[in-house]
């Protein structure tokens, strides 16, 4: 491996850029965008060196670069959307806890007959700018009070990182929303593992949540451990 040339000022700039993107786009989209920029400006060797040195600051980005590769993310998300088809049949409203645009960009154009209600994962997000990126079937729901969306034709979708049999990391908004009472008010509570990769470091803006709080966690990490459960699990 050749000597890396990334300077400390670059690290600070990348941190600022990643933070800004992840606030509005979510971790997966932000990580994909930043990693592609690292490759373009520094090459594969220096990009990996940078992430090895700074993985604690970029746990999701580091996991994607080392374990997954950004080229597989789009394919994986499209695969998850195909699996969701059976869950979303006869459903009218999808409540998305976290504005993970890597998934939303594909899902909102795939399921054009559904209404998407996005609960942003950050209070710092520019909601008008976020909404401008989507079609007429997308609405911003800037409150965790979802009472008006209760019903058998509504599902909750959120996002899971570092999935194990017992827990996963997710956005704090999902932790506040999802629970036994919510499970009784919606048809499904579904967590999507978009990167299917372990995290080496704890993401500071995510919280740990029990898998049992969801009715379904779509992740290959649970393929062998949850097949015997009565809850539905689709792995790919």
Protein Blocks (a to p, Z undefined) as FASTA:
>chain_A
ZZdfbdfklmmmmmmmmmmmmmmnojmlmmmmmmmmmmmmnojmlmmmmmmmmmmmmmml
mmmmmmnopmlmmmmmmmmmmmmmmmmgoiabdcdehjafklmmmmmmmmmmbccddddf
bfkbcfklmmmmpcfkbccdfbfblklmgcjkbccddddehiafkbccddfklmmmgcfk
lmmmpmbdcdddfkopacfbdcfkbccddfklpmbdcdfklmmmmmmpmbdcddZZ
